[in-house]
Amino acid sequence: MTSQQALLVLLPFIAAFGLTRRRRFTAVIGMGMFSLTLSAVYLLLNAPDVAITEAAIGAALVTFIYVLAIRKTGRLVIVGDEAPGLLEREGDRITGLEQEILAGFAHHLGLDLVVHFLPREEVEEALLRGEADIAAGGIVHVDAEDRLLKTQGHLPTGLFHLTREDAVEPKQTQETEWIYFSDVLEAIRAQEKGAYTLDLARFIAVSRLDLSGYAVERLPGSFSYTFLLPPDREELHKRLSAYLDHLRQNGELDGMIRRYFS
Amino acid sequence: MRRSSRGIIITASVLVICFCALLVMMFDYHGAREEAGVTYITKGTIDTGAANLVSAIYLNYRLFDTLFELLVFSVAVLGVRFYLAQQRGNEEEVTRIPESQVIRTSADLLFPPILLLGIYLVLFGHLSPGGGFSGGTVAGTGLLLCAVALGADVVGRRFHEPTLERFEWEILLAILLLALIPVLFGRLPFTDLLPRGRLGSLASGGSILIYNALIGVKVFIGTWVIIHYFVRHRGEI
């Protein structure tokens, strides 16, 4: 078999590879591979002019334009602060219950999951500015802004209020009032003065520290964790809700919860 | 929804059947005028002075056809500009996705060689594979790489986009006038008046080099305009 025949046989396989990919980026790369192989076929058929044009337009320019388009639309951008067990950094990886749910959802849509960590107070602004698709990371139903779309809670939780007034002043006052959960953790470890309202997942992480100096109060009422979406993303909200219902019905959600919180 | 998807399926099936029928017929077709091909191969280089027979055909024998190909490209660019200009662009500044150092450095590193390759393909189109269309696209892709690294608007300002857009049409006009010049000398339009030159040297092939250069610049600008209009009206690059 000549190399030309080998390439011709390869072409339908590459085409099938590109067409059957769920992830858009892989599909585009498959299409670029197809063009490059086709350009090699042209070259072997003694048509170098056509081969150059095919390589320049099919393999380079069109692939490039698709990649640019996908960068804008091919990913599901998550914003949120770290929440132990829900959305947390473990070295280079991001783990947690909400990460697992959203990764499954992104895979279901054929998108890439991207997580940006932001302080809790800035999350809603990021959604309203259109910088992100979904907010996660231990967001409790009640303190979410009304303008945003919420999903039905996926995990019950509680709210805890921590205060300490007699202790040392914070060492350096921070310029911004927005703080990450990791800053709160540091502040409590240093036994600094302050008042925080924490959800159950974060409270569990904090309770491993010495809390003897803090007044701890559990807020009455029932709360649950939720995801937030920008007000104009009704379609995405519908699909995420349907996906969560699906997880609930076949028991996968319970399995995940047991794996992370048991 | 269902009706329209059925229509699409029917249309697609008809297209596929037509295409297959065309393929079958092509196997039966043995070239009605083989002598034309033989003439091109035996006399092409002598007639035109271009070592690359493909360029000799599409920029000398078939310059008339190429002119329409160029018009198709121009209309495509015009269409993109016309329809996208009707849509409201992103007026407000979109927060740019921070570009990684890898992309910015490789864009700086790769842009000059890519541009050089494009220019080479244009200038040597009559001697070796290449030509205005492919060379222009290669250079345009290089510019696209820059746009990814620096942002499309920055690159657009740096290259004085309004001037470029006007220049594109002036080039089309220049090509038309160039094709009509022979009329002044009492010859048919699209006749090549320039000397053939020594086969294989840069200054050979009559006016093919001039046409290639003009087409190359035009395609370069056109590629950039299309990309930039897409970016401006469909979101940040």
Chai-1 contact restraints between the chains, C-beta under 6 A:
chainA,res_idxA,chainB,res_idxB,connection_type,confidence,min_distance_angstrom,max_distance_angstrom,comment,restraint_id
A,P48,B,P129,contact,1.0,0.0,6.0,A-B,restraint_1
A,D49,B,V54,contact,1.0,0.0,6.0,A-B,restraint_2
A,D49,B,P129,contact,1.0,0.0,6.0,A-B,restraint_3
A,I52,B,P129,contact,1.0,0.0,6.0,A-B,restraint_4
A,I52,B,G130,contact,1.0,0.0,6.0,A-B,restraint_5
A,I52,B,S134,contact,1.0,0.0,6.0,A-B,restraint_6
A,T53,B,S134,contact,1.0,0.0,6.0,A-B,restraint_7
A,A56,B,S134,contact,1.0,0.0,6.0,A-B,restraint_8
A,A56,B,T137,contact,1.0,0.0,6.0,A-B,restraint_9
A,A56,B,V138,contact,1.0,0.0,6.0,A-B,restraint_10
A,I57,B,T137,contact,1.0,0.0,6.0,A-B,restraint_11
A,A60,B,T141,contact,1.0,0.0,6.0,A-B,restraint_12
A,L61,B,T137,contact,1.0,0.0,6.0,A-B,restraint_13
A,L61,B,T141,contact,1.0,0.0,6.0,A-B,restraint_14
A,F64,B,L144,contact,1.0,0.0,6.0,A-B,restraint_15
A,L68,B,I237,contact,1.0,0.0,6.0,A-B,restraint_16
A,K72,B,G235,contact,1.0,0.0,6.0,A-B,restraint_17
